[in-house]
Amino acid sequence: MSAVSKSYDNKGDPIIAYCTDRTTKQHALQKELTEATLKNAPMSMMLGAPEVLTFGENFLHLIGAKRVLDIGTYTGASALAWALALPDDGEVFTFDISHENYKKYGVSVISKCEKTFKKIKAIEGPAVEELEKLVANGQAGTFDFAFIDADKSNYSKYYDLALQLLRSGGVIFVDNSLWSGSVTVPAKRSDESTGAIHALNDKIFADDRTRSALLNFGDGLHIAFKK
Ligand SMILES: C[S@@+](CC[C@H](N)C(=O)[O-])C[C@H]1O[C@@H](n2cnc3c(N)ncnc32)[C@H](O)[C@@H]1O
């Protein structure tokens, strides 16, 4: 399995491989974490697509982001990407129901660079509840960017909570928005994850609170810009 791209699934498509090879840029720590995750971590297919992470890093620079919500930590690849792209006083709040994989694989790699590691605040627990706590604690409107990449059944709730927590002009990346193409097959939408992703794609398209674009990139990336 390639350590360079989530185009694991797209190896047969030369156009996707061509674009991915000319998009993905990884810091040495990202290469190390990718390798460790693919080699040793359980369910390594959950690893964030490097080309999507590179694209997200570009957005953080573009919008001058300082505070990021990273919903779904796994081994920490997306949290690391955002931490590398943020200024020294930036913060990544990374949420997971269990940080076992982050502690086992991510921490030992990322902590090699203290200034990057210290930007990451790991919050363990159900992400809906933890995001609701941030809203209740007066954090609405204080974040610049959100990456939604946890359990698909809660995708719509994550989107609504991220929208509350983002400032005007903030950006949401919803990962896996095509779910290997299954959202395009009506018969597959009875599957809980497929149905939830399909419903959120429709919801974002109809949402007056954002401007948006659904891209055939990685496993599908729905980008929403908060008005
Ligand atoms: C696709 S992985 C995240 C990948 C990561 N963003 C990356 O770039 O490598 C999804 C993660 O969501 C977590 N998760 C599942 N249900 C959750 C929940 N209810 N609340 C918080 N995290 C959850 C899983 O434990 C898993 O680590």
The ligand as an SDF file (V2000), in Angstrom:
LIG
                    3D

 27 29  0  0  0  0  0  0  0  0999 V2000
  -11.7590    8.2760    9.7350 C   0  0  0  0  0  0  0  0  0  0  0  0
  -11.1360    8.2720   11.3750 S   0  0  0  0  0  0  0  0  0  0  0  0
  -10.3720    9.8720   11.5060 C   0  0  0  0  0  0  0  0  0  0  0  0
   -9.1420    9.9950   10.6150 C   0  0  0  0  0  0  0  0  0  0  0  0
   -8.2920   11.2010   10.8830 C   0  0  0  0  0  0  0  0  0  0  0  0
   -9.0480   12.4410   10.7370 N   0  0  0  0  0  0  0  0  0  0  0  0
   -7.0940   11.2050    9.9450 C   0  0  0  0  0  0  0  0  0  0  0  0
   -6.9060   12.1930    9.2170 O   0  0  0  0  0  0  0  0  0  0  0  0
   -6.3590   10.2250    9.9060 O   0  0  0  0  0  0  0  0  0  0  0  0
  -12.6160    8.4400   12.3260 C   0  0  0  0  0  0  0  0  0  0  0  0
  -12.4180    8.5350   13.8250 C   0  0  0  0  0  0  0  0  0  0  0  0
  -13.6870    8.9230   14.3900 O   0  0  0  0  0  0  0  0  0  0  0  0
  -13.7700    8.3680   15.6710 C   0  0  0  0  0  0  0  0  0  0  0  0
  -15.1630    8.3540   16.1380 N   0  0  0  0  0  0  0  0  0  0  0  0
  -16.1400    7.4640   15.8270 C   0  0  0  0  0  0  0  0  0  0  0  0
  -17.2660    7.7830   16.4630 N   0  0  0  0  0  0  0  0  0  0  0  0
  -17.0200    8.9150   17.1810 C   0  0  0  0  0  0  0  0  0  0  0  0
  -17.7920    9.7310   18.0380 C   0  0  0  0  0  0  0  0  0  0  0  0
  -19.0840    9.4650   18.2800 N   0  0  0  0  0  0  0  0  0  0  0  0
  -17.2120   10.8020   18.5910 N   0  0  0  0  0  0  0  0  0  0  0  0
  -15.9110   11.0800   18.3580 C   0  0  0  0  0  0  0  0  0  0  0  0
  -15.1240   10.3390   17.5530 N   0  0  0  0  0  0  0  0  0  0  0  0
  -15.6750    9.2640   16.9730 C   0  0  0  0  0  0  0  0  0  0  0  0
  -13.1520    6.9770   15.5150 C   0  0  0  0  0  0  0  0  0  0  0  0
  -12.7140    6.4990   16.7820 O   0  0  0  0  0  0  0  0  0  0  0  0
  -12.0210    7.2260   14.5040 C   0  0  0  0  0  0  0  0  0  0  0  0
  -10.7750    7.3540   15.1590 O   0  0  0  0  0  0  0  0  0  0  0  0
  1  2  1  0
  2  3  1  0
  2 10  1  0
  3  4  1  0
  4  5  1  0
  5  6  1  0
  5  7  1  0
  7  8  2  0
  7  9  1  0
 10 11  1  0
 11 12  1  0
 11 26  1  0
 12 13  1  0
 13 14  1  0
 13 24  1  0
 14 15  1  0
 14 23  1  0
 15 16  2  0
 16 17  1  0
 17 18  1  0
 17 23  2  0
 18 19  1  0
 18 20  2  0
 20 21  1  0
 21 22  2  0
 22 23  1  0
 24 25  1  0
 24 26  1  0
 26 27  1  0
M  CHG  2   2   1   9  -1
M  END
$$$$
